[in-house]
Amino acid sequence: MATTTITQVELEVLPSVQHYSASAQKSDAISGVPQRSTDRSHDESPRVRPVAAVAADETRYLTGVKFWLLMLNLAAVIMLYAIDMAIVATAVPAITDHFHTVADIGWYSVAFRLSQCGFQFVYGKAYKLFPIKNVFLIANAFSFIGSLLCGAATSSSMLVAGRAIAGIGTAGLGAGSNAMLIHSVPLRRRPTFLGLWAAIEGTSAVLAPLLGGALTQSAGWRWCFYISLPLGGATLLLTYALFSEAPKKSEVARLTTKSKLMQLDPISNVILVSSLISLFFALNWAGTKYAWNSGTVIGLLVTSVVLAALFGYRQYQQGEKAVLAPRILKSRVVLTSLLFITLFNSAQNVLEWYLPTYYQVVHGYTPAQSGLLMLPILIAATIGAIGSGTLMSVVGYYAPFMVFASVTMPVAAGLITTLQIDTSLAKLIFYTALIGLGYGIGSVGPTVAVQTVLSDADATLGIAVLMFGSSLGPAITIAIAQVIFTSELSKNLGGLGSSVNGTSIESNGLTQLLTQAPASQRHDVVEGIDKSITHTWYLVVALACLMAFGGFGAEWRSLKKDDPAESTTARREGLTTADIGGLQSHDT
């Protein structure tokens, strides 16, 4: 009853608001007074919204069974997203045996990540211009087709192409899930769901290699890709049936399809993808096929930087028509969130990249046992993500959780660098669980921050920026970590004599180095590997420390006071609740 009354009052006031607003603008124009902008993306001042207005806004969101089915569907999408990225790792040996080549191993991952990074901004803009459901279904179809091609691949090249197509789809699934959440859940409740999503994504990423190994052994490697088809098909159908959104703003709705497609700026995207291809080739070849100081690697890196600068200049030149509007990056909240999530994800990925190897080679655990020892990170991160999301909805601020992660993760990373051959199991579990807790608690904040300060229409662009950074950062830092590790390994094992020389280090795996070394030197080899990995983790400490610039630099904006979800009708007219409330007082 209260909600109905509020809505009626709002509708009764609106015509007079429109008349008043139009008259005021005419009067201001005649008198030379600058007209006030109603664009939330340019307004950083906090808004205290009446409780009645907040209650009225919630009538536009889904409720009941349909809402919970949509949330379950989006959770399944997040799980599909994480599985697609991680499941291929354990299938690689079987794939290389089937196609009788190891030349494309790197590209099974690189092709996927390249497409995912390269199309983030396109999807961010597409969700702003086109109906969210349509764009999301297209992304889902790309993911479905890519998985199908991978499963049915008759050559290694066909598998690489399938992974690239699946990456294009995955880029849209992540951004689309957030776009649908924005249109289905009030801002102050979103952290709870984002925390659950982070827990689901982390769990899926850890379990995906185990699932991939089980499928490869029982049904064959192709089922690592076919497993995504029923889940992808179900999410596609459920999205079509469950999700609905309000019409786009008038200035977007009146654009022709051709105009909208031109605003996706295909030229800029070609430049960006070309820059990423050059970068990924350089990172993939450096230290393996070519030396880091070779002309080929340097040339690729220079080309990547030049093309990235050209992409940035074109965005500046295009303005609002750019695929990434420059004003999005002028927001302090967007920039600090981008810095935080890029360093945050990079630190965690570098740690987790070497941690199973450390367990197996230095401490002598089996692959299965090393997998179990990853559980402390997973469990702590899950608790942290769900707990922080829930608390964030209660307290109404995201910044404290980013600050907590900025303090916890450097401390935990520093403790991890003290690990040695004789470190107890209890310390291994405690140190890794501590960094997992920090990771979980900090995982939700950047996404919530961007949604707090940007309008619903611009939030998809902000999220695309964050997803780009969180994908590209690990790709670069893992390559840097590999350089540090190989350099440290050569230094720490180089003095052991001819039995362990540079040639054997480059041409053998770590386990082979250990088994081929004389019995009298095996302990020294283990110590050398231990030092090499822990020294590589100094990079994790550095990245975690630099996170502080993003965590402590975050603005303390309230989810409850700064909800960009104005009442549906007022938002469509570009009016705020302050306009309506002020006019009511004026009329009285």
N, C-alpha and C positions, 0 to 999 in steps of 0.2 A: 504494500500500500504506500509506504514512504517513497519507494523508488518511482512509482507511477506519478505521484504528486510532484516530485522533483522534475521528472521529465516534462510534465505538462507546463510547469513554470518556465522551464528552459525554452520550450517551444513558443510560449506566449511572449517571452521577452525577446526572442531572436529577431522577429520582424522589426521591432523598434531599434534593436541593436544595428541591424543592417542600415536602416534609415539614418540613424544617428551617425554611424561610421562614415557613410557616404557623404553626409552633410558636412561632417567635421573635416573630411579630406578636401572637399571643395573649398571650405572656408580657409583652411590652412594654405591651400595652393594659392588663393587670391592674396592672402596676407603675407605670403612668402615664408611661412613657417614650414620647416622640413617635415615631411610625413614620416610617421613612426612605422618602422618595419615590423611585420608580424612573423617573420621567419625565425623559428626557434633555434635553428642551427647557428644563427649569428648572435643569439642572446645568451650570455653566460650568467645573467643575474638570477638568483634563486627565486622561485615562485612558491608562495604559501597558498595552497589550494584549499578551499572550503571542503569540509567533510561531505557536504551534500553533493558537491560537484564530483568528488571522487566516487561516491556511490552511484551517481548517474552514469559515469563513464563505464562502470563495470557491466551495464546492461548490454554493451556491444560485444562482450566476450562470450564464448561458448560455455555451457554449463552441462552438468549431468553426465549421462553415459557417453554421449557424443564427444564431450571434452576429454574424458579419461581414455577413450579409445584413440583419439588423436594423439594424446600424450604417449600412449603405449606405442603407437605407430612411429612417432618421432624417435622414441628410444630405440626402436628396432632399426631405424635409419642410421642412428649414431653407431649402433653395433655393427651394421653392415659396412659403414664407413671405416671403422677401425680394423675390422677383419680383412677388408680388401687391401689395406696398407701393409699388414703384418704377416698374413698367412703364407705368402710366397717364399719366405726365407727358408723354411724347413723342406720345401719341395725342390729347391734349386739343384741338389745333387742328382735327384731322379730325373729332373728336366734335362740337365746336361748329359746324362747317360742316354736318354731317349733320342736327343737330337745330335749326339756325338760332337758337341762343341762347348767350350767354356768361354768363347769370345764375347758372348752377349750377357754374361752373368750380371755385370754391373747395370746393364740397360733394363733388366727386368724390374729394377727398383727406380732407376733414373728416369725412364720414360714415364712412369706413373707420377713421380714427384714433379717432373718438369711440366706435365700437363696440368697438374693440380695447382701449381704456382701460377702458371701462365694465364689461366682463365679465371682467377679469383675476381679480378676487377670487372671483367665482363659480366660475370654473374651478379656482382654487387650492383652494377648499373641496371642490368636486366630486371632484377627484382624490384627496382624502383620504377621502371617504365612500363613493364608488362604485368599482367596478372600473376601473382606469386605461384598459384597452383599450376598454371601452364608451364612456367619456367622450371619449376621443380619436377614436373613430370618429364620434361625433356631431359633434365639432368639424370633422373632415374633411368630413363631409357638408354642414355649413353652408358651408364654404369652396367646395366643389364647386357647390352650388346657387347661391351668390352669384356665382361666375364665370359660370355658365350664364346667369343672369338678365342680367348685364352684357353678355354677348355677344349675347343675343337681344333686348336692350332696344329697345322701339319708341318710347320717349320719354326725355327727359333725366331726368324724375322716376323712371322705372323703373330707369335706370342708377344713380342715387343710392341707391335702395333696394337694388339688387344689391350695391353697394359696402358698404353698412351690414351686410348679411347676411354678406358675405365677411369683413368685419372681425370679426364675432362668431366665425367659424370660426378666423381667424388667431390670435385671443387664446388659444384652446384648443390650437392646434397648437404654439405656442411653449412653453407650460407643460407640455403633454403630452409633448413630446420630452424635456424635462428629467426629467419623472417616470419615463419609461421608461428613460432613461439611469441614473437612481439605482437602479432595480431590476435593471439588467443589468450594471453595471460597479462594481467596488469603488471607494471614494472616492479612494484615492491614484492610480488610473489615469484618473479622469474628466477631469482637466485636459487630458490629451492630446487627448481627443475634443472637449472644449469649445473648445480652440484651433483644431482643424480646422473645427469648426462656425462659429466666428467668421470664419475665413478664407473659408469657403464663403458665408456671409451677406454679407460685405463685397464679395466678388467678384460675387455675384449682384446686389446692389444697384447696383453700378456698371455692370454689363453689361445690366441690365434695360432702361434707357432706350434703349440701342443696339439691343437685340432688339425693343423696342416700335417704334422708328423703322423698322426693316427690315420688320417685319410690316405696319405701317400702309401703307408704300409698295407692298409686293408683294401682300399678301392682303387688306388692309383692316383698320381699327381693331378690328373685332370679334374678330379673332384674337389680339389682345393679352390677351383674357380666355379665349378658347377654348383657348389654348396650355396653360392650367393644368389642363384637364379630364383629359387622359390621364395626366399626372403625378399629379394628385390621386387618380384612380381606382386607379392602380397602388399608391400608398402606402397607400390604404385597404385593399386586398386583402392586401398584404404584412404590414401591421400585424396584421390579423385572423389570418393564418396563422403569424406568427413569434413574437409577444409573448405571454408568460404571466407571471403574478405569483403570489406567495404569498397565501393568504387574508388578509383584513383582520383587525386585532386584534379580540378577542372583544367589547370594548365597542362597536365600530363594527358588527361583523357582526350583533349581535343587535338593532340598530335596525331599525324598519320603514321601508319606502320613503317613507311619508308623513313620518316623523320626519326622515329624511335630507333630503327636499325642503324641509322647514321650516327646517332648519339652513342651507340656501342663502340664507335671509333675503331673499326677493324684495322686501320693503318697503325694506330698506337699499339694495338695488341700484337701485330706482326713484329713491330720493333721490340716490344717487351719479350716476346717469346724468343726472338733471335738473340737478344742479350742473355737470356737464361740458358739457351742452347750453348752459347760460347762459354758461359760460366761453368755449366755442368760438364762439358767436354774437358775444360781445363782441370777441374777438380777430379774428374774420373781418370785422366791420363797422368796428372802430375805425380811424380814419385813412383810410378809403375811403368808406363810405356815411355814417358819422357821425364827428364829431370825438371825440377821446379824452375831452374834458371834457363831452361831451353827456350829457343826462339818461339817454338810452337806454343808452349804454355803461356809465355809472356804475351805473345800476340793475341791469343784467345782472351786472356784477362783484360788486356787493353781494349779489345773490341767490345767486350761485355760492358765495361765502364762507359765507353763512348756511346753505345746504344742506350744504356740506362739513362745517361744524361740527356740524350735526344728524346727519350720517352718523357722524362720530367719536363723538358722545355715544351714539348707538344701539349702536355696537360696544362701548363701555365698559359699557353697560347689559346687553347680551346675554351678555357674558363668553365662555365657551367655545362657546356656541351661535351666536356672531356669525360673519358671513361672513369677517371678519378678526379673529381672536382678538387682543385687546390685548397679551397676553404676547409675541406674536411681535415687536411693535415695542418691547418693553422690552429686547430683546437689543442690547447695544452693537454687536455684529458686524453685525446686520441694519441698524441705523440708519446706521452708518458706510458700509456697502456701498450702501445706498439713496442717501445723500448723494453718494458717489463716482460711482455710475453715472448718476445724474440730471445732475450737472454735467458729467461726462465726455461723455455722449452729446449734451448740449446744446451744449457747446463745439464738438464735431466737426461737428454739423449746421449750426450758424450759419456756420462756416468754409466748409463745402462748398456751402452755399446760395448764397453770393456769389462763390465762387472761379471758376466757369466764366464768369460775367458779367465779372469782373475781367479774365480772360484775353482775352475777346472785345472788350470795349469799350476797355479801357485799353491793352492790348498789341497789339490788332488781329489776333488769331488767329481763324481760322474756327471754327464750332461743332465740326467734326470734330477740329481741332487742339486745341481746348480740352478735348475729351474725352480725347484722348491725353495731355494734360498732367495729367489726374487720375490717370494710372497710377502715378506715383511714390508717391502716398498709398496706393493700392491695394496695390502690390507690397510696400512697407515694412510696411503694416498686416498683410498676409498672413504675411510672414516673422516679424513680431513676435508674432502670435497663435499660430502653430504652434510657434515657438521657445519662447515663454513657457509654453505648455501642456505641452510635453515636459519642460522644465526643472523646472516646478512638480511634476510627477510624480516627478522624480528627487530634488530637494532636500526636498520634502515641506512647503513653506511657500508661502502665497499672498501674504502681506503685502509681501515685498521687491519684487514686480512692481508692486503698487499704488503703492508709494513711488517706484519708478523712473518710472512714468507721471506721478506728481504733480510730479516735478522736470522731466522732459523736455518735457511739453506746454506749461507756461507759458513756458519758454525758447523753444521753437519758435514759439509764438503771438506772443511779443514780436518775434522776428525777422521774422515775416510782416507785422507792422504797419510795418516799415521799407521795404516794397516801394515802388518808385516807377516812373514811366514808363520810365526807362532802366535798370531793374534787369536784370541779365543772365539768360539762360535757365538757366545753371548754378545761380545762387542761387535762382531760382524752384523748380527741381527739388530742391535740397538742403533748403531750408526746409520745403517741403511734405512731403518724404519723412521728415524728422525728426519732424514732428508725427504722421505716419502710423505711424511706428515706435512712438512713445509710445502711440498709440491702440491698436495691436495688442497691445502688451505688457500694457496695463492692462485689456484687454477680458475676460479670463477670471477675474481675481481675485475680483470681487464674488460671482459665482455659486458659485464654489468655496468662498468664505468662508461663505456661508449654508448650503451643504450640509455643511460641516464641523461647525457648531455646533448645527444642528437635526436632530432625528430624521428618518428617511425620510418619515414621515407628515406632519410639519410642513414639510419642505423645499419642498413644492409651494406652500405658502402664502408662504414666504419668497421664492421665485422669482417668484411673482405680484406681490409688493410691488416687487421690482426691475424687472420688466417694465412695471409701471404707471408707475414713475418715469422709466424710460428712454423711454417713449412720450410722457408728458405734458410732461416737461421741454423737449424740443425744440419742441413746439407753442407753449409760452409764450415761450421765448427767441427763437424766430424772429420772433414778432410784435413783441417788444421791439426786436429788431435792425432790423426794418422801420421802426419809429418813429424810431430813431436815424439810419438811412440817409436817410430822406426829409427829416428835419430838417437834417442835414448837407448834403444836396444843395441844398436851398433856400438855405442860408447861403452855400455855396461858389459857387453859380451866380447867386445873386440880384444880385450886383454887376456882372454882365456887360451890363446894359442891357435894353432892351425886347425884343431878339431872343431872350433866354432869360429869361423871367419866370416867376412862380409858376404862372400858368395853363398855360404850355407844359410845365412840369415835371410837373404833375399829369396832363396829358392826352396825353402822348407817352411812348413807350418811350425807353430810353437811347440806342439806336442812332439813333432819329429825332431826338433832341436834338442828336446829333453831326452828322448830315447836314444838318439844317435851319439850324444855326448858320452865320454868315458864315465864309468861309475864314480870315479874320484872327483869329477867336475860337475856332476849333476846338481849338487846342492848350490854350487856357484851359479849355474845356469838359472836355477829357480830364483835365487836372490836377484840376479840381473833382470829377469822378467818382472819380478815383484817391484823393483825400483823403477823400471821403465813405465809400468802401468800407473803406479802411484804418482810419479812425476808428470805423467800425462794428465792426471786428475787435478794438477795445479790449474789447468785451464778451466776446469769446473769451478774451482774456488774463485778464479778471476771473474768468470761470467756471473756467478752468484753474487759476488760483491758489487759488480756493476749494476745488478738489478736494483740496488738501493736508489739509484737515480730515478728509476721508474716508480718504485714503491713509495719512497718518501716524497717524491714529487707529485704524487697523485692528489688531485683536489678532493677535499672532503665534502662531497655533494650528497644530499639526502635523497634516497629513493622515494621517500614519502612526500617530500616537498617539491622535488624537481621532476615529477612524473610528466614526461612529454606527451602522454596520452590525454590530450584535452578532450572534452566532450565531443562526441562524434560530429554533431551538426556544427558546433562552433569551429572545430578543426577544419571542416570542409570550407568554411567561410574565412578561415585565417584569423579567427578571434580566440582570445584566451578567456579563462574564467574570470580573470581580473577585469576584462572589458565588460562582461555581463554584470558582474557584481557592482562595478562602478556606475554603470548605466542605471541599475535599479536604484541606487542611492540618489542619482541625479534626478530621476523621474519622481522619486518620493519628495 
